[in-house]
Amino acid sequence: MRFTVDLAMTAPQRMNPLGQREISLRGYKIGAIENTGTLKDQYDVVDLSDNEIKRLGNFAPAKRLCCLLLHNNKVAAVDADLPGQLPALETLMLTSNNVVDLPALAPLAGCAKLTTLSLIDNPVRRLEHYRSYLIAKIPSLKVLDFTKVKAAERKA
């Protein structure tokens, strides 16, 4: 299925317990991120879990979006221009995707506000120095894979 204006208009929307506006585009078998301008930067949280997205990027500029949920997709890489598209991104959940190597995550270094990142159930987690690489690459990171980043890890 493609992400269209009709889908954006009919998708479930709510105010979450944190007082953030959230839209759920979960389980529509969306193959690619496109036409996100139809969301008109009205949401703090976009849930794109349980789809077939392969690449994280191609967002219309969204200054408000701070949380992106992409559990159970096929994401293998992050576009280089993602930090410019989502300057307020604080939380990125990529649990159960296909990220295989660390260079695929390099663009996240430009996400100055990114504090929480999950890559659980991704092949990249099996790489040596995976955790230390991401902590060094993303200085704003406070929680990685639901484990707090310790000062000793940051110094290493």
VMD Tcl script that draws the C-alpha trace (Angstrom):
set ca {
  {0.00 0.00 0.00}
  {1.15 3.54 -0.65}
  {1.04 6.35 1.84}
  {-1.64 8.69 0.48}
  {-3.73 11.64 1.61}
  {-6.69 9.30 2.16}
  {-4.63 7.07 4.42}
  {-3.41 10.07 6.43}
  {-6.99 11.31 6.83}
  {-8.42 7.95 7.96}
  {-5.52 6.64 10.10}
  {-6.12 6.52 13.86}
  {-4.95 9.65 15.66}
  {-4.78 10.36 19.37}
  {-3.28 12.42 22.13}
  {-0.87 10.07 23.95}
  {-0.26 10.08 27.73}
  {2.65 12.49 27.27}
  {0.35 15.02 25.65}
  {1.83 14.42 22.21}
  {-0.23 14.19 19.02}
  {0.24 10.75 17.53}
  {-0.81 9.11 14.26}
  {-0.78 5.36 13.81}
  {0.14 4.11 10.34}
  {0.83 0.66 11.75}
  {0.28 -2.46 9.69}
  {-0.72 -0.92 6.35}
  {2.12 -2.69 4.46}
  {3.54 0.67 3.39}
  {6.58 -0.04 1.20}
  {8.31 3.35 1.27}
  {8.17 6.65 3.10}
  {6.57 9.14 0.72}
  {3.98 11.91 0.66}
  {4.62 12.78 4.31}
  {3.80 16.41 3.52}
  {0.15 15.35 3.82}
  {0.71 15.11 7.59}
  {1.31 18.88 7.57}
  {3.76 18.69 10.50}
  {0.82 18.23 12.91}
  {2.21 15.23 14.82}
  {4.83 14.72 17.50}
  {4.79 10.91 17.08}
  {4.42 8.87 13.90}
  {4.01 5.11 14.26}
  {5.04 3.31 11.07}
  {5.49 -0.12 12.72}
  {4.60 -3.40 11.01}
  {5.07 -2.14 7.45}
  {7.59 -2.98 4.70}
  {9.76 0.15 4.75}
  {13.34 -0.49 3.61}
  {14.96 2.93 3.92}
  {14.55 5.60 6.59}
  {14.28 8.98 4.88}
  {12.33 10.97 2.30}
  {10.35 12.90 4.91}
  {8.87 16.29 4.18}
  {10.45 18.75 6.63}
  {8.79 18.22 10.01}
  {10.00 20.51 12.77}
  {7.51 19.09 15.27}
  {8.12 15.33 14.87}
  {10.12 14.09 17.87}
  {9.36 10.36 17.95}
  {9.43 7.87 15.10}
  {8.36 4.25 15.64}
  {9.44 1.79 12.94}
  {9.29 -1.61 14.68}
  {9.04 -4.72 12.46}
  {9.92 -3.20 9.10}
  {12.76 -3.96 6.70}
  {14.83 -0.83 7.30}
  {18.46 -1.38 6.25}
  {19.76 2.20 5.98}
  {19.20 5.81 7.00}
  {19.24 8.61 4.40}
  {21.97 11.21 4.81}
  {19.44 14.08 4.83}
  {17.28 12.68 7.67}
  {18.69 15.13 10.28}
  {17.62 18.08 8.12}
  {14.18 16.61 7.53}
  {13.49 15.82 11.21}
  {15.48 18.35 13.27}
  {13.52 17.69 16.51}
  {13.89 13.88 16.42}
  {14.51 12.65 19.97}
  {13.36 9.01 19.87}
  {13.91 6.51 17.07}
  {12.71 2.93 17.50}
  {14.05 0.53 14.86}
  {13.45 -2.75 16.68}
  {13.29 -5.85 14.41}
  {14.60 -4.40 11.17}
  {17.45 -5.30 8.77}
  {20.25 -2.91 9.74}
  {23.40 -4.90 8.99}
  {26.33 -2.47 9.26}
  {27.34 0.60 11.23}
  {27.87 2.96 8.24}
  {24.14 2.59 7.48}
  {23.51 4.43 10.78}
  {26.14 7.16 10.31}
  {23.60 9.87 9.32}
  {22.09 9.65 12.81}
  {25.17 11.54 14.04}
  {23.54 14.67 12.61}
  {20.42 14.26 14.76}
  {21.45 16.70 17.49}
  {18.46 15.98 19.74}
  {18.40 12.17 19.41}
  {18.42 10.78 22.97}
  {16.78 7.36 22.60}
  {17.57 4.72 19.98}
  {16.59 1.06 19.77}
  {18.12 -1.42 17.34}
  {17.15 -4.61 19.15}
  {16.76 -7.62 16.82}
  {18.89 -6.07 14.07}
  {21.96 -7.90 12.70}
  {24.13 -4.84 13.43}
  {23.93 -5.58 17.17}
  {26.17 -8.63 16.67}
  {29.08 -6.46 15.51}
  {32.00 -5.87 17.82}
  {32.04 -2.34 19.31}
  {28.49 -1.67 18.08}
  {27.43 0.06 21.29}
  {30.62 2.10 21.75}
  {30.55 3.20 18.09}
  {27.00 4.58 18.36}
  {27.67 6.26 21.71}
  {30.73 7.99 20.23}
  {28.98 8.87 16.96}
  {25.79 10.28 18.56}
  {26.87 12.45 21.54}
  {23.28 13.29 22.54}
  {22.36 9.61 23.02}
  {21.17 8.81 26.55}
  {19.44 5.45 26.04}
  {20.54 2.77 23.58}
  {18.52 -0.44 23.25}
  {16.57 0.40 26.42}
  {19.81 0.59 28.44}
  {21.02 3.89 29.84}
  {24.32 5.16 28.45}
  {26.78 5.35 31.35}
  {29.46 8.00 31.77}
  {32.17 5.31 31.62}
  {30.89 4.18 28.21}
  {30.98 7.74 26.94}
  {34.61 8.19 28.04}
  {35.82 4.94 26.46}
}
mol new
graphics top color blue
foreach p $ca { graphics top sphere $p radius 0.5 }
foreach p [lrange $ca 0 end-1] q [lrange $ca 1 end] { graphics top cylinder $p $q radius 0.2 }
display resetview
